[in-house]
Amino acid sequence: MLDAVLILLAALLFAGLTVLWLARRRRRKLGMPAGALVYQDALRRNDETLYSARLHLAGRPDHIVRQGRDYIPVEVKTGRTPDYPYPNQVMQLVAYCALVEERYGARPPHGILLFEETGAQFVVEFTRERERQLHAILAEMRACFFAADVPRSHNNARQCAACGYRDICTERLA
């Protein structure tokens, strides 16, 4: 009986150490920054959605890493790695920085974009200018949302096919 309990405890210890080793290995492979992982957007949605009442904005960064007093949002991208981050990726990360600031009460100096395929990473500074751009984009999005008719802004059928408004759009391509 005691032998069976010891074998079970040894198996559980081994399984726990294996999970820890795999998690650390994945973190190193992704190029995650040093620091304590305080938030992770998992498939099971155990962590909260960040919300800013001031901006009327919600979001879920992939990770938040605490480095001293700083909380750094980290967004992991799959697929092709660009030579530089796209404007929409930069603004997504700026939005996460704003959400992190409101949630934790500390302004992040930057956010990090990680590209899983190549391990490339881009540091996106959270400047006052980028924050002003975010406010302008949010205002424009709200104006479009409440407008009676907004003209299509692209000629990309794939983008139309993925749009949540495709069924009611009078200018859809797909």
TADA-V140067 format. One record per residue. N is the residue number from 1. RES is the residue in one letter. SS is DSSP state (hx for helix, st for strand, lp for the rest). Layout:
# TADA-V140067
N:RES:SS / N:RES:SS
This chain:
# TADA-V140067
1:M:lp / 2:L:hx / 3:D:hx / 4:A:hx / 5:V:hx / 6:L:hx / 7:I:hx / 8:L:hx / 9:L:hx / 10:A:hx / 11:A:hx / 12:L:hx / 13:L:hx / 14:F:hx / 15:A:hx / 16:G:hx / 17:L:hx / 18:T:hx / 19:V:hx / 20:L:hx / 21:W:hx / 22:L:hx / 23:A:hx / 24:R:hx / 25:R:hx / 26:R:hx / 27:R:hx / 28:R:hx / 29:K:hx / 30:L:hx / 31:G:lp / 32:M:lp / 33:P:lp / 34:A:lp / 35:G:lp / 36:A:st / 37:L:st / 38:V:st / 39:Y:st / 40:Q:st / 41:D:lp / 42:A:lp / 43:L:lp / 44:R:lp / 45:R:lp / 46:N:lp / 47:D:lp / 48:E:lp / 49:T:lp / 50:L:st / 51:Y:st / 52:S:st / 53:A:lp / 54:R:lp / 55:L:lp / 56:H:lp / 57:L:st / 58:A:st / 59:G:st / 60:R:lp / 61:P:lp / 62:D:lp / 63:H:st / 64:I:st / 65:V:st / 66:R:st / 67:Q:st / 68:G:lp / 69:R:lp / 70:D:st / 71:Y:st / 72:I:st / 73:P:st / 74:V:st / 75:E:st / 76:V:st / 77:K:st / 78:T:lp / 79:G:lp / 80:R:lp / 81:T:lp / 82:P:lp / 83:D:lp / 84:Y:lp / 85:P:lp / 86:Y:lp / 87:P:hx / 88:N:hx / 89:Q:hx / 90:V:hx / 91:M:hx / 92:Q:hx / 93:L:hx / 94:V:hx / 95:A:hx / 96:Y:hx / 97:C:hx / 98:A:hx / 99:L:hx / 100:V:hx / 101:E:hx / 102:E:hx / 103:R:hx / 104:Y:hx / 105:G:lp / 106:A:lp / 107:R:lp / 108:P:lp / 109:P:lp / 110:H:st / 111:G:st / 112:I:st / 113:L:st / 114:L:st / 115:F:st / 116:E:lp / 117:E:lp / 118:T:lp / 119:G:lp / 120:A:lp / 121:Q:st / 122:F:st / 123:V:st / 124:V:st / 125:E:st / 126:F:lp / 127:T:lp / 128:R:hx / 129:E:hx / 130:R:hx / 131:E:hx / 132:R:hx / 133:Q:hx / 134:L:hx / 135:H:hx / 136:A:hx / 137:I:hx / 138:L:hx / 139:A:hx / 140:E:hx / 141:M:hx / 142:R:hx / 143:A:hx / 144:C:hx / 145:F:hx / 146:F:hx / 147:A:lp / 148:A:lp / 149:D:lp / 150:V:lp / 151:P:lp / 152:R:lp / 153:S:lp / 154:H:lp / 155:N:lp / 156:N:lp / 157:A:hx / 158:R:hx / 159:Q:hx / 160:C:hx / 161:A:hx / 162:A:lp / 163:C:lp / 164:G:lp / 165:Y:lp / 166:R:hx / 167:D:hx / 168:I:hx / 169:C:lp / 170:T:lp / 171:E:lp / 172:R:lp / 173:L:lp / 174:A:lp
